[in-house]
Amino acid sequence: MAETSAPAGVVVCQDGDIEVKSALLVEIDDVPVAIVRDSYGELHAIGDTCSHAEISLSEGDVEDCTIECWAHGSSFDLKTGEPLTLPAFEPVPVFALAVHGSDVYVDVTNILNGVSPQ
């Protein structure tokens, strides 16, 4: 049986480390990334810094497929990075994430929505 190769990126945590509706802050090559498990159990990797202010999104509330900045209430779509509520009006980056075995890989060089990290 052929061994499958690991995905691109770096291992940031184990699949079981993040509970549903929660987030974990990791830093990859000086880029802060929020690893988020949405209400449906799906994992996402987004830029951790709110586009409205220098606030960590990983400290916010996760609901459905969104994360809300705890400081000013802007919500971001975890799949697209788009802000859904004001005061934020700029998207945050969305990074490639893959689970291989129990390892969670994030590749900050593969930005899925084309938004550069702040």
N, C-alpha and C positions, 0 to 999 in steps of 0.2 A: 504494500500500500504506500503510495507516494505521500510524503509529508507536505502539507500546504505551507507556503511561506507566510510570514507575518505581514500584516498591513503596513503601509507607510506611516511614518510618524513615530511618536514615542509613547511608551506605556505611562499612563497618568494615574491609574487606579485599577482596582478590581471591579468587575461587574456588580458584585454584591455590596460594594462600599457605599453606594448612593441609593437611598430609599426613594420611593415614589413621592413626588411633589417636593423634592429637595435638590440642593445644588452643592457643589464642591468647587472651591477656588484652587486652581493649579497655575503654575507659571512655567511656560515653555519658551525658552530663548528670549527671556525678558518680556514675553507677551502674557498678560493675565487672561486666563480662560476660565469661564464658568462651565463646568460639566453638570448638566441638568437632566434629571429624570422627570419627565412630565407626568401628568395625571394618568396617562395610559401605559406608563412603564417604559416609554421610549427614551433613549439617551440622546442628548444634543450637546454640542460644544459651541459656545458663542463667546464673543469678546466680553470680558467681565466688567468693563467700564461703561457706565451709562453715557450715551451720547449727549445728554443734556448737561451733566455735571460729573465731576470726578468721583463717582459713587460706585461701589462694588455691587454688581447685580446679583452675585451669588448669595448675598445676604437678604435678598428679596423673597417675596412669596411666589410660589409656582402654582398655577391654576390652569387646567386643561393643557394647552400647548403654548403657554405664555409665562413670562417671568415679569414681576412688577418691581421697579426700583423702590426701595423702602423710603427714600428721602422725599421724592416729589411725586411719586405715583405713576410715572410713565410705565406702560406695559409694552413688552417686546415679544413678537412672534418668534418662537424658538426655531422654526424651520427656515424663516426668511430673514430674520434679524430686524424686520421692519417695526418701527414704533406704531403702536395701536392707539395710544392716548398721548396727549400733551402732558408736560411741556416739551418732551423730546420730539424732534421732527426728523432726525437723521438716524439711519439704521446702524446697527452694530454688526461686526463681522460674524459669519457663521463658518466654522471650520469642519473639515472632514473628520469623522469619527467612525471607528470600526471596533467591533468586539471580536477578539480571536481567542477562543477558549474562554477563560475568565478575565483576560487582560483587555483593558480599554485603551485603545490607541487614538491619539489626536495628532493630526498633521496641520500645523499652523502655516505651512507653505501652500496648502490647498484650501483656499478661501472660496467657499461655495457660492457666496452672493456678491463677490467682487469688492467688498468694502474693506479697505485697509484698516488694520488695527491702529488705534490712537497712539 
